[in-house]
Amino acid sequence: MKGVAASEGCAVGQALVYAIDESVDGAPASDPEGELARFHSALEQAAESLRQVRAHAAEQIGEAEAQVFDAHLLMLQDPTLTDSVEQAIRSGASASGAVQHAVDEIAAMFAALPDEYFRAREADVRDVGQRLGRVLDGRPHLSLTDLPEPVIVIAHDLSPSDTATLRRDMVLGFATDAGGYTAHTAILARTMGIPAVVGLGDITQRVRAGDRVLLDGTSGEVTIAPTAAQIEAARSGQYAVTAVIRERVTTLDGAGVEVACNAGSVADVQAGV
């Protein structure tokens, strides 16, 4: 399968299909004041959990990368979201239904923008909306932080907060139906050195839990049940790049070329060398 090469590297392992139930009860509510109170309480709880994610990201990945969650915190205070939700609740909607409707509208606005970078912010809006929805409905969140063995994660999409809390020793790589190169999920994967292929369309329909998967984040290809020759070919390409970087690089006429790493954290430096 061919997708978007989001984060370089090659990984082989068993697949974990990461599916989340984000269904929302859209039934009308009979107590608008009670729903408003639930919404404002959920805003506070969601903000606190985001602050915890931000602190984890700053410690494990880097302060610059953690700043994406400052934007998430600001979204929780944005009148575009809060006013829309409050108005819908006063009109009889449940807090959960009102949040889902408002998030869908805001996400659609971003998805319609011509600039690729701003279109990719749709995922950030939905990440915030899912967090609010889970708090409102009391849904547990399937965490990727406590995996019992190393896996390749297969998902429709991974939110930025999902990606920021991945354990790098347990997640060999990930592949998703949706996403793009400029999404914060892809940016975080590159910073963390986790191979990733996104925008595959229907990989969640074609891979089953436990399938052996070869993921090549450099070429953007994912192979289900790879042969030994396919694995060797992918790994050989990865090692060839590493060898070139470690040797002295020159032009054909012998002029030296500096190869450098643009590092924003200790993890970046370690990945670069």
C-alpha positions in Angstrom: 0.0 0.0 0.0 1.3 3.5 -0.9 0.6 6.5 1.3 2.4 9.7 2.5 5.9 9.2 3.8 5.4 11.1 7.1 8.4 10.1 9.2 11.5 8.3 7.9 12.6 4.8 9.0 11.8 1.2 8.6 9.9 -1.1 11.0 8.7 -4.6 11.0 6.3 -6.1 13.6 2.9 -7.2 14.6 0.0 -4.9 14.0 -2.1 -3.4 16.7 -5.4 -2.0 15.2 -6.2 1.1 17.3 -10.0 1.7 17.1 -11.8 4.3 19.2 -15.5 4.5 19.8 -16.3 8.2 19.4 -20.1 7.8 19.1 -22.1 10.6 20.6 -25.6 10.6 22.0 -27.3 13.4 20.1 -30.7 13.1 21.9 -32.2 16.4 23.0 -31.7 17.4 26.7 -34.5 18.6 29.0 -32.3 20.6 31.4 -30.3 23.3 29.6 -28.8 24.8 32.8 -27.6 21.4 33.9 -26.1 20.7 30.4 -24.4 24.1 30.5 -22.9 23.3 33.9 -21.7 19.9 32.5 -20.1 21.6 29.6 -18.2 24.1 31.7 -17.0 21.4 34.0 -15.8 19.4 31.0 -13.9 22.4 29.7 -12.0 22.6 33.0 -11.3 18.8 33.1 -10.2 18.8 29.5 -7.9 21.7 30.1 -6.3 20.0 33.0 -5.7 16.8 31.1 -4.2 18.8 28.2 -1.8 20.5 30.6 -0.6 17.1 31.7 -0.1 16.0 28.1 1.8 19.3 27.5 4.1 18.7 30.4 4.8 15.1 29.3 5.5 16.3 25.7 7.9 19.0 27.0 9.8 16.5 29.1 9.9 13.6 26.6 10.0 15.4 23.2 10.9 19.1 23.7 9.5 22.5 24.6 9.0 23.6 21.1 7.0 20.5 20.2 4.9 20.8 23.3 3.7 24.2 22.3 1.1 22.6 20.0 -0.9 21.9 23.1 -0.9 25.6 24.0 -2.9 26.0 20.9 -5.2 23.2 22.0 -5.7 24.9 25.4 -6.6 28.1 23.5 -9.2 26.3 21.5 -11.0 25.4 24.7 -11.4 29.1 25.4 -12.2 30.2 21.9 -15.7 31.8 21.6 -16.1 30.2 18.2 -16.4 26.9 20.1 -17.8 27.9 23.4 -20.5 30.4 22.1 -21.7 27.9 19.5 -22.0 25.1 22.1 -23.8 27.3 24.7 -26.2 28.5 22.1 -27.0 25.0 20.9 -27.5 23.8 24.6 -29.9 26.7 25.2 -31.8 25.6 22.1 -32.3 22.1 23.6 -29.2 20.1 22.5 -27.3 18.0 24.9 -23.8 19.1 25.9 -22.3 16.1 24.0 -24.4 16.8 20.9 -23.6 20.5 20.9 -19.9 19.9 21.2 -19.9 17.4 18.4 -21.9 19.8 16.1 -19.6 22.8 16.9 -16.4 20.7 16.4 -17.7 19.4 13.1 -18.4 22.9 11.8 -15.0 24.3 12.9 -13.1 21.3 11.5 -15.0 21.6 8.2 -13.9 25.3 8.0 -10.2 24.3 8.3 -10.6 21.3 5.9 -11.9 23.7 3.2 -8.9 26.1 3.4 -6.6 26.2 0.4 -3.3 26.1 2.4 -2.2 22.5 3.2 -0.7 23.5 6.6 -4.0 25.1 7.8 -6.1 22.2 6.4 -4.0 19.9 8.6 -5.2 21.8 11.7 -8.5 20.0 11.3 -6.9 17.1 13.2 -6.1 19.5 16.1 -9.7 20.7 16.3 -11.0 17.1 16.3 -8.5 16.1 19.0 -9.8 18.8 21.3 -13.4 17.9 20.5 -12.8 14.2 21.2 -11.2 15.1 24.5 -14.2 17.1 25.5 -16.6 14.4 24.3 -14.9 11.7 26.4 -15.1 13.8 29.5 -18.8 14.6 28.9 -19.8 11.0 28.2 -17.4 9.4 30.7 -15.8 7.3 28.0 -12.5 5.7 28.9 -9.7 6.5 26.5 -7.7 3.6 25.1 -4.1 4.5 25.9 -1.1 3.6 23.9 1.2 4.2 26.8 0.9 0.8 28.4 1.5 -1.6 25.5 2.7 -5.1 26.6 5.0 -5.6 23.6 6.4 -3.6 20.6 3.8 -3.2 17.8 3.1 -1.2 14.7 0.0 0.8 15.4 -2.7 0.8 12.7 -5.4 3.5 13.1 -7.8 5.6 11.1 -5.9 8.6 12.5 -3.8 9.4 15.5 -4.4 12.7 17.3 -1.5 14.9 18.3 -2.0 14.0 21.9 -2.1 10.3 21.1 1.2 10.7 19.3 2.9 12.8 22.0 2.3 10.1 24.6 3.5 7.2 22.6 6.2 5.0 24.2 9.0 5.0 21.7 10.3 1.6 22.9 6.9 0.0 22.3 5.6 1.7 19.1 7.8 0.6 16.3 5.9 2.8 13.8 2.4 3.7 12.8 0.2 3.8 9.7 -3.1 5.6 9.3 -6.0 5.9 6.9 -6.0 9.7 7.2 -3.4 12.5 7.8 -0.8 14.4 5.9 2.8 15.4 6.0 2.2 18.8 7.7 -0.2 17.5 10.4 1.1 17.8 14.0 0.9 14.1 14.3 3.4 13.7 11.5 5.6 16.5 12.8 5.7 14.9 16.3 6.5 11.4 14.8 9.5 12.9 12.9 10.7 14.6 16.1 10.4 11.4 18.1 12.0 9.3 15.4 9.0 7.0 14.9 8.6 5.7 11.4 5.2 6.7 10.0 3.1 6.4 6.9 -0.2 8.3 6.7 -3.0 8.9 4.2 -3.3 5.3 3.2 -7.1 5.5 2.8 -8.3 2.1 4.1 -5.4 0.3 5.9 -7.7 -0.3 8.9 -9.9 -2.4 6.7 -7.0 -4.4 5.3 -4.9 -5.2 8.3 -6.0 -7.4 11.2 -4.6 -7.4 14.7 -1.5 -9.6 14.8 -0.7 -9.4 11.1 3.0 -9.0 10.3 3.6 -5.6 8.7 6.5 -3.9 7.1 6.4 -0.1 7.3 8.7 2.1 5.3 8.4 5.7 6.4 11.0 6.8 3.8 9.2 5.5 0.7 5.7 5.8 2.2 4.9 2.1 1.6 3.3 -0.5 3.9 3.5 -4.2 3.1 1.2 -6.8 4.8 2.8 -10.2 5.4 6.1 -9.2 3.8 8.6 -11.7 2.5 12.1 -11.9 3.8 13.4 -10.3 0.6 11.1 -7.3 1.0 12.2 -6.8 4.5 15.9 -7.0 3.6 15.4 -4.6 0.7 13.7 -2.0 2.9 16.3 -2.3 5.6 19.2 -2.1 3.1 17.9 1.2 1.8 17.7 2.6 5.4 21.3 1.5 6.2 22.6 2.9 3.0 21.3 6.4 4.0 22.9 6.0 7.4 26.2 5.0 6.0 26.3 8.0 3.7 25.6 10.4 6.5 28.4 9.1 8.7 31.0 9.3 6.0 32.7 12.5 4.7 30.5 13.9 2.0 32.1 15.6 -1.0 31.1 16.8 -4.5 32.6 15.1 -7.5 35.5 17.6 -7.6 36.4 16.9 -4.0 34.8 19.9 -2.2 33.5 19.0 1.3 29.8 19.3 2.1 28.7 19.8 5.7 25.8 17.5 6.8 24.0 19.0 9.8 21.1 18.3 12.1 18.5 21.0 12.9 17.9 20.0 16.5 15.2 21.3 18.8 15.7 18.8 21.6 18.1 16.2 23.0 16.1 13.5 21.1 16.7 15.4 17.9 20.4 15.4 18.5 20.5 11.7 19.3 18.5 10.9 16.1 20.8 13.1 14.0 24.0 11.4 15.0 
